[in-house]
Amino acid sequence: MKHALTLTVIANITSNYGEGLGNVSSIQKVFKNGNTYATRSRESLKNSLMVQSGMYDDLKVTVDGATQKEVNEKLNVSNCRALEGGYMNTSVGEKKLTFVRKSSFYLTDAIACDPFVNETRFHNNLHLARTYAKANNITLQDKEAAKKTGLMPYNYEYDKSLKMYSITFDLSMIGKDENFDIEASREEKAERVNSMLKTIENLNLIVKGNLDNAEPVFVVGGLSDRMTHQFENVVRVKNGKLKITNDLKDRIARGYKVGLLEGGSMDNEADIVEELKPVSIAKFFDGLKDEVNKYYGI
């Protein structure tokens, strides 16, 4: 029986910011194949999915030497969606037992499809400084006096580009907590997976105060008998074009589906439509949710 659900997604995603140097913010990058690529980390993606899907709505946190998710016999994966992404709690019960439960879904980093090209954006807090200066009779033209207003220019690297990431669910682990030998109902399990799928379909990210649409422009996958990112090694995009290889087509032919957001998001859209026969993004995710319901017998 197919116990895994695997997806590989191409989306127009902004990058994470790493360490800053002075008033300069740099995005996170990885180096591979002789080039530098912008990234959004798997941790950032996971947090965004959990928050936007509502899975973190029932999150409870304890601080007992370390900040950690609250877990006990009465609050566990079976009745707390926030724990679905895994936990390690070192203070359960009077004996301070340690319980570990792995995540039931796994993400890769979202890595840009093409090498990084630096785009620097420049800003300042002039309006705030001017407002403070006016209220305190300070002249901004006076360099020494202007320092009292906190006037500060700053800049940051910017990247929003096509990035690829994969996510794989272990459907047999959803809603199950072996530490307490308990699990959620079939309806609850299906609801958790489908809420995550809905979030992937409509994902957005807030970066530097800006709301960015991170919905898929291309997605491939479905239910699988292998617990792995099936399409991670065969989906490749270069210069805005999806590489349509025999390996990609062979894997799709094993019972997987393809979704495409038409309208020019991919430069070789016509070739994708002709050779891969994709459905719309909405139909792709609707079909996937139906498969999840069938898996759980709903």
Secondary structure, 3 states (H helix, E strand, C coil): CCCEEEEEEEEEEECCEEEEECCEEEECEEEECCEEEEEECHHHHHHHHHHHCCCCCCCCEEECCCEEECCCCCCCCCCCHHHHHCEEEEEECCCCEEEEECCCEEECCEEECCCCCCCEEEEECHHHHHHHHHHCCCCCCCHHHHHHHCCCEEEEECCEEEEEEEEEEECCCCCEECCCCEECCHHHHHHHHHHHHHHHHCCEEEECCEEEECCEEEEEEEEECCCCCCCCCCCCEECCEECCCHHHHHHHCCCCEEEECCCCCCCCHHHHHHHHCCEEHHHHHHHHHHHHHHHCCC
